[in-house]
Amino acid sequence: MESDATEQFPDEAFHEQPATSYWAADSIQGSIEPKRLSFFYQLGLLLVAGAMLVLPLVYVSLIAAAAWGVYWFAIHAYAPIMAWPLGWRLVLIKVFCYLAPLFAGGILVLFMVKPLFAPRGRRNQPLALNPAVEPQLYAFIHRICLAVGSPAPARIDLTTDLNASAGFKDARSLFTNELVLTIGLPLVVGFSARELAGVIAHEFGHFRQGVAMRMSWLIDAINMWFARVVHERDGWDEKLEDLSSEAESGYVTFAVLLAQLSVAISRLILRLLMLTGAAISAFLSRQMEFDADQCQIQLAGSESFESAFRKLGSLGAAWGIVGRSVAETWRKEHGLPDSLPRLLDRVNGSVPEEKRREIEDSIGLGTAGFFDTHPSTGERVRQARQMEAGGICQLDVPARELFGDFETTARIVTMEYYRDELKIPLSEVKMLKVLSQEESEATKAEQAADEAAAAAAEAEAKDKLFPAGRPRLTLAKSGPAPQKGEPPSASPPS
């Protein structure tokens, strides 16, 4: 294995950097043995991908059936309705009975078509790292990809999620292998560099096989599309909500309510198809996770794999406390912490050891459900223990040391989250500085020293004013008020 970083990582960004040692990348020695996919595994991928492609076609067929039903009603229902023996004075009832189904059916068809073409809701691009600013981290990740045997990411995004993921940049990337790696900074706060390397190896382990990689992308893309159109508000939903709040006419309000009912019906159909797709692909997805786990285990080692899952349990509990704390601070003070990762670090560090062990020991008790896309933690840890892998990465320093200036990066990502995801105008928010554990302890020590010094100064001043052995004059606590011209009474000396 060559040690020259510019030969291992020929990106222009690395050539722009001064000659330096990529110590993190150099800590990974060797590569992961590639696993050959069996014929039946690839056949299963092909069959599942084909079945997933059928589901959107089923939805399009339902749209076509609904449109045909509206058309049939328009052509064949007019004469029978007008032949009703209601008399000419009740002709409006006939017109209504004819036009109302046409209007409702047209609205239903329109909003069944909506998920196919409606734009996504407003979504902002996460903060993307500049390789010229973070060459050490980029070199480390490129070296992981080299060991795994997958393409390196074209971009690295940072978020405040307790998660990491990798995927194609867009549909065109299926042919160019442009991948995007997303790293949640809460993982960086709680993990060692070795554990983070294992997680990254897991994510890129999905992209080791060319054809299988693209079929799995197709399966995931269809599942994610169903999940998005079922759960996520899109641009049309936002427009309907605006119309509903601004409508002054009863007719407009009725039309909007009918449109929203149509949206609900279309989403019910999509939900059923989504569950069908999940049932078809869940088993295969769990097997793919097992395969990706093997990359993580071989790179970071069996012990590191298990410790990462243990830490995820305690970090998840601490992250929940952070969410409640931030909401309470916002409600009471209209303020927000300036660094969510640092606040998580503080909270996670303050969890009692006994409680932490209780949380970590419970991670393997769950079981995988029928629709779950990931195996249970217990099954995954069991596989790691059976492999007894030592790992090819032994870098046990905190993962934050991979960054040039993690604290500044964490604050920037936090501000981006407030502004872009929560839509909070930062100019109207009181930012509360989150102190590290060391800074907090130093501040408490300074406060205690200041209080001790103030108490000593007060005691010294009293001693100067009232030396020991000198009688002290104290005012009487009760007694008649002094008469005009008389001095106030005083108690006798003690």
C-alpha positions in Angstrom: 0.0 0.0 0.0 1.5 3.3 -1.1 1.9 5.9 1.7 2.0 8.9 -0.5 -1.4 10.7 0.1 -1.4 12.5 -3.3 -1.2 9.1 -5.1 -3.9 7.6 -3.0 -6.2 10.6 -3.2 -5.6 12.4 -6.5 -8.4 14.9 -6.1 -7.4 18.5 -7.0 -8.4 19.6 -3.5 -5.6 17.5 -2.0 -3.1 18.8 -4.4 -4.0 22.3 -3.3 -3.0 21.5 0.3 0.5 21.8 1.6 2.4 18.6 2.1 1.1 17.0 5.2 0.6 13.6 6.8 -2.8 12.1 6.5 -2.4 10.3 9.8 -6.1 9.2 10.0 -6.1 7.7 6.5 -2.7 6.0 7.1 -4.2 4.2 10.2 -6.2 2.0 7.9 -4.0 -0.9 6.8 -5.2 -3.4 4.2 -8.6 -3.9 2.5 -11.8 -5.8 3.0 -12.1 -9.1 1.2 -14.9 -8.7 -1.5 -17.9 -11.0 -1.1 -19.2 -12.6 -4.2 -23.0 -12.4 -4.5 -24.7 -15.7 -5.1 -26.9 -16.3 -8.1 -30.0 -16.6 -6.0 -29.2 -13.4 -4.2 -28.9 -11.5 -7.5 -32.1 -13.3 -8.8 -33.9 -12.2 -5.7 -32.8 -8.6 -6.3 -34.0 -8.8 -9.8 -37.4 -10.2 -8.9 -38.0 -7.7 -6.1 -36.9 -4.8 -8.3 -39.4 -6.0 -11.0 -42.2 -6.3 -8.4 -41.4 -2.8 -7.1 -41.7 -1.4 -10.6 -45.2 -2.9 -10.9 -46.5 -1.0 -7.9 -46.3 2.5 -9.4 -47.9 1.0 -12.6 -50.8 -0.3 -10.4 -51.3 3.2 -9.1 -51.3 4.7 -12.6 -53.8 2.0 -13.6 -56.1 3.1 -10.7 -55.8 6.7 -11.9 -56.8 5.6 -15.4 -59.8 3.6 -14.0 -61.0 6.6 -12.0 -60.7 8.8 -15.1 -62.6 6.3 -17.2 -65.3 6.1 -14.5 -65.7 9.9 -14.6 -65.8 9.8 -18.4 -68.4 7.0 -18.4 -70.6 8.9 -16.0 -70.4 12.1 -18.1 -71.5 10.2 -21.3 -74.1 7.7 -20.0 -75.6 9.3 -16.8 -77.0 12.5 -18.3 -80.1 11.0 -20.0 -81.2 8.7 -17.2 -80.8 11.5 -14.6 -82.7 14.0 -16.7 -85.5 11.4 -17.2 -86.3 11.4 -13.5 -90.0 12.3 -13.0 -89.4 15.3 -10.8 -91.0 18.0 -12.9 -89.5 21.1 -14.4 -89.5 23.0 -11.1 -87.0 20.5 -9.6 -84.7 20.5 -12.6 -81.9 22.0 -10.4 -81.8 18.9 -8.4 -81.2 16.9 -11.6 -78.4 19.2 -12.7 -76.8 19.0 -9.2 -77.0 15.2 -9.2 -75.3 15.2 -12.6 -72.6 17.8 -12.1 -71.6 17.1 -8.5 -70.2 13.6 -9.2 -68.4 15.0 -12.3 -66.9 17.7 -10.2 -65.9 15.4 -7.3 -64.6 12.7 -9.7 -62.5 15.3 -11.6 -61.0 16.6 -8.4 -60.3 13.0 -7.2 -58.5 12.2 -10.5 -56.6 15.5 -10.5 -55.3 14.9 -7.0 -54.5 11.2 -7.7 -52.3 12.5 -10.4 -50.8 15.1 -8.1 -48.1 12.8 -6.5 -46.7 12.0 -9.9 -45.9 15.6 -10.8 -46.3 17.8 -7.7 -43.0 19.5 -6.6 -41.5 18.5 -3.3 -42.0 20.8 -0.3 -39.4 23.4 0.3 -36.2 21.6 1.3 -32.8 23.1 1.9 -29.4 21.7 1.0 -27.5 20.5 4.1 -24.1 22.0 4.8 -21.6 20.5 2.4 -18.0 20.2 3.5 -15.2 21.8 1.5 -12.4 19.2 0.9 -9.9 22.1 0.9 -11.0 23.0 4.5 -11.2 19.4 5.8 -8.5 17.4 3.9 -7.9 15.1 6.8 -11.5 13.9 7.0 -11.8 13.6 3.2 -8.6 11.6 3.0 -9.9 9.3 5.8 -13.2 8.7 4.0 -11.5 8.1 0.7 -9.3 5.5 2.3 -12.3 3.8 3.8 -13.9 3.6 0.3 -10.7 2.2 -1.1 -10.6 -0.5 1.6 -14.3 -1.3 1.0 -14.0 -1.3 -2.8 -16.7 1.3 -3.4 -16.7 4.7 -5.2 -15.7 7.7 -3.1 -18.2 10.4 -2.3 -18.4 13.4 -4.5 -19.8 15.4 -1.6 -20.0 15.1 2.1 -23.0 16.7 3.9 -23.4 17.4 7.6 -26.6 17.4 9.6 -27.9 17.3 13.2 -29.4 13.8 12.7 -28.3 10.9 14.9 -27.6 8.9 11.7 -25.4 8.5 8.6 -26.3 7.6 5.1 -24.9 7.3 1.6 -26.7 7.4 -1.8 -26.5 8.5 -5.4 -26.5 12.3 -5.9 -29.3 12.0 -8.4 -30.7 9.7 -11.1 -27.9 10.6 -13.5 -25.4 9.4 -10.9 -26.4 5.8 -11.7 -24.1 6.2 -14.7 -21.4 8.4 -13.1 -21.1 6.9 -9.6 -21.5 10.3 -8.0 -22.3 9.5 -4.3 -23.2 11.7 -1.4 -22.3 10.9 2.1 -24.3 12.4 4.9 -22.9 12.4 8.4 -24.9 13.4 11.5 -22.7 15.4 13.9 -24.3 13.6 17.0 -22.4 10.5 15.8 -19.2 12.4 15.7 -19.8 13.6 19.2 -20.3 10.2 20.7 -18.1 7.9 18.5 -14.4 7.2 18.2 -12.8 7.6 14.8 -12.8 3.8 14.6 -16.5 3.5 15.3 -17.3 6.3 12.8 -15.1 4.6 10.2 -17.1 1.4 10.7 -20.4 3.2 10.1 -19.1 4.8 6.9 -17.8 1.5 5.7 -21.3 0.1 6.3 -22.9 2.8 4.2 -20.5 2.4 1.3 -20.8 -1.4 1.6 -24.1 -1.1 -0.2 -22.3 0.2 -3.2 -19.6 -2.4 -3.8 -21.5 -4.3 -6.5 -22.3 -2.5 -9.7 -25.6 -4.2 -10.9 -26.8 -5.1 -7.5 -26.0 -1.5 -6.3 -28.3 -0.1 -9.0 -31.1 -2.6 -8.4 -31.0 -1.9 -4.7 -31.1 1.9 -5.5 -34.2 1.3 -7.6 -35.9 -0.6 -4.8 -35.0 2.1 -2.2 -36.0 4.9 -4.6 -39.5 3.4 -5.1 -40.0 2.8 -1.4 -38.8 6.3 -0.6 -41.1 7.8 -3.2 -44.1 6.0 -1.7 -43.1 7.1 1.8 -42.6 10.7 0.6 -45.9 11.1 -1.1 -47.7 9.4 1.8 -46.1 11.3 4.7 -44.5 14.5 3.3 -46.3 17.7 2.5 -45.6 18.9 -1.1 -46.0 22.2 -2.8 -49.7 21.6 -3.6 -50.5 20.8 0.0 -49.0 24.1 1.0 -51.1 25.9 -1.6 -54.3 24.2 -0.5 -53.6 25.2 3.1 -53.0 28.8 2.0 -56.3 28.8 0.0 -58.2 27.4 3.0 -56.9 30.1 5.4 -57.5 32.9 2.9 -60.9 31.8 1.5 -63.7 34.2 2.0 -66.3 32.5 -0.1 -68.2 29.4 1.0 -67.9 27.9 -2.5 -64.1 28.2 -2.4 -64.0 26.7 1.1 -66.2 23.7 -0.1 -63.9 23.2 -3.2 -60.8 23.2 -1.0 -62.3 20.7 1.4 -63.3 18.5 -1.4 -59.7 18.7 -2.8 -58.3 17.8 0.6 -60.6 14.8 0.9 -59.4 13.7 -2.5 -55.8 14.1 -1.3 -56.7 11.9 1.7 -58.2 9.2 -0.6 -55.2 9.2 -2.9 -52.8 8.9 0.1 -54.8 6.0 1.5 -54.3 4.1 -1.8 -50.6 5.0 -1.8 -50.3 3.9 1.8 -51.6 0.4 0.9 -49.2 0.2 -2.0 -46.4 1.4 0.2 -47.1 -1.3 2.7 -47.2 -3.8 -0.1 -43.8 -2.6 -1.3 -42.4 -2.8 2.2 -43.6 -6.4 2.6 -42.0 -7.4 -0.8 -38.6 -5.7 -0.1 -38.2 -5.9 3.7 -36.7 -9.4 3.8 -34.2 -8.7 1.0 -33.4 -5.3 2.7 -32.5 -7.1 5.9 -30.2 -9.4 4.1 -28.5 -6.4 2.4 -28.0 -4.8 5.9 -26.3 -8.0 7.1 -24.0 -7.8 4.1 -23.2 -4.2 4.8 -22.6 -5.0 8.4 -19.8 -7.4 7.4 -18.0 -4.4 5.8 -18.3 -2.5 9.1 -17.2 -5.5 11.2 -14.1 -6.2 9.0 -13.0 -2.6 8.9 -13.6 -1.6 12.6 -13.6 -5.0 14.3 -16.3 -7.0 16.1 -15.8 -5.2 19.5 -16.0 -1.8 17.8 -19.2 -2.8 16.0 -20.9 -3.8 19.3 -19.6 -0.7 21.1 -21.1 1.5 18.4 -24.5 0.0 18.9 -24.2 0.4 22.6 -23.3 4.1 22.3 -26.2 4.6 19.8 -28.6 3.5 22.6 -27.3 6.0 25.2 -26.9 8.8 22.6 -30.5 8.2 21.5 -31.7 8.6 25.1 -29.6 11.7 25.6 -30.8 13.2 22.2 -34.4 12.9 23.5 -33.4 14.8 26.6 -31.8 17.5 24.4 -35.0 17.8 22.3 -37.1 18.4 25.4 -34.6 20.8 26.9 -34.4 22.9 23.8 -38.2 23.1 23.5 -38.5 24.1 27.2 -35.7 26.8 26.8 -37.4 28.1 23.7 -40.8 28.3 25.5 -39.5 30.1 28.6 -36.6 32.3 27.3 -37.1 32.4 23.5 -33.5 31.2 23.4 -31.7 28.4 21.7 -28.4 26.7 22.3 -25.6 27.8 19.9 -24.4 24.2 19.4 -26.7 21.1 19.5 -23.8 18.6 19.2 -22.0 20.2 22.2 -25.3 20.2 24.2 -25.7 16.5 23.4 -22.1 15.9 24.6 -22.9 17.6 27.9 -26.1 15.7 28.4 -24.6 12.4 27.4 -21.7 12.9 29.7 -24.0 13.6 32.7 -26.0 10.4 32.4 -25.3 8.3 35.5 -23.2 5.2 34.7 -25.8 2.8 36.1 -28.5 4.3 33.9 -26.1 4.2 30.9 -25.4 0.5 31.4 -29.2 -0.2 31.7 -29.8 1.5 28.4 -26.9 -0.2 26.6 -27.8 -3.6 28.0 -31.3 -3.3 26.6 -30.3 -2.7 22.9 -30.4 -6.4 22.0 -33.8 -7.2 23.4 -35.9 -6.0 20.4 -36.9 -8.2 17.4 -37.3 -7.3 13.7 -40.9 -7.0 12.5 -42.3 -8.1 9.3 -42.1 -4.7 7.7 -38.7 -3.7 9.2 -36.0 -3.0 6.7 -33.2 -3.6 9.2 -32.4 -6.7 11.3 -32.7 -6.5 15.0 -29.7 -5.2 16.9 -29.3 -8.5 18.7 -29.0 -10.4 15.4 -26.5 -8.0 14.1 -24.3 -8.1 17.2 -24.5 -11.9 17.2 -23.1 -11.9 13.6 -20.3 -9.6 14.7 -19.4 -11.8 17.7 -19.3 -14.9 15.4 -16.9 -13.2 12.9 -14.4 -12.4 15.7 -12.8 -9.7 13.5 -10.0 -7.6 14.7 -10.5 -4.9 12.1 -8.1 -3.0 9.8 -8.7 0.4 11.5 -7.3 0.8 15.0 -7.8 4.6 15.3 -9.4 5.0 18.8 -9.2 8.8 19.1 -12.4 10.8 19.4 -14.1 11.2 15.9 -14.2 15.0 16.3 -10.4 15.1 16.0 -10.9 14.2 12.3 -12.2 17.8 11.8 -9.9 20.8 11.7 -12.3 22.8 13.9 -15.2 20.7 15.0 -16.7 23.2 17.4 -17.0 25.9 14.8 -18.5 23.4 12.3 -21.0 22.2 14.9 -22.2 25.8 15.6 -22.6 26.5 11.8 -24.5 23.3 11.3 -26.8 24.1 14.3 -27.5 27.6 12.9 -28.3 26.1 9.5 -30.7 23.7 11.1 -32.5 26.5 13.0 -32.8 28.7 9.9 -33.5 26.1 7.1 -35.3 23.3 8.9 -37.1 25.0 11.7 -37.6 28.3 9.8 -36.5 30.4 12.8 -35.2 33.9 12.0 -31.9 34.0 13.9 -32.0 37.7 14.3 -34.9 37.3 16.7 -33.4 34.6 18.8 -31.2 34.8 22.0 -28.4 32.4 21.4 -27.2 30.7 24.5 -23.6 29.6 24.6 -23.2 25.9 25.5 -20.2 25.3 27.7 -18.2 22.2 27.5 -17.8 20.0 30.5 -14.4 21.4 31.3 -15.5 25.0 30.7 -18.5 24.4 33.0 -16.4 23.0 35.7 -13.9 25.8 35.4 -16.8 28.4 35.6 -18.1 26.7 38.7 -14.7 26.7 40.3 -14.3 30.4 39.4 -17.7 31.2 40.9 -16.8 29.3 44.1 -13.4 31.1 44.4 -15.2 34.5 43.9 -17.7 33.6 46.6 -15.0 32.5 48.9 -13.0 35.7 48.3 -16.1 37.8 48.8 -16.8 36.1 52.1 -13.2 36.5 53.3 -13.2 40.2 52.3 -16.5 40.7 54.3 -15.1 38.9 57.3 -11.9 41.0 57.1 -13.9 44.2 56.9 -16.0 43.2 60.0 -12.8 42.5 61.9 -11.4 46.0 61.1 -14.7 47.7 62.1 -15.2 45.6 65.2 -12.0 44.4 66.6 -12.1 41.5 69.0 -12.8 42.6 72.7 -14.3 46.0 71.7 -17.8 46.6 73.1 -20.4 46.7 70.3 -23.5 49.0 70.3 -26.7 47.5 69.2 -30.1 49.3 68.8 -32.9 48.3 71.1 -35.4 46.0 69.3 -38.5 47.5 71.0 -39.4 50.5 73.2 -41.2 53.8 72.9 -40.2 56.1 70.2 -37.9 59.0 71.5 -39.5 62.3 72.2 -38.6 65.3 70.3 -35.2 66.6 71.5 -34.3 63.4 73.3 -31.5 61.0 72.1 -32.5 57.5 71.0 -32.2 54.9 73.8 -29.5 52.2 73.5 -29.1 48.9 75.0 -26.4 48.5 77.6 -23.0 47.3 76.5 -22.7 43.6 76.3 
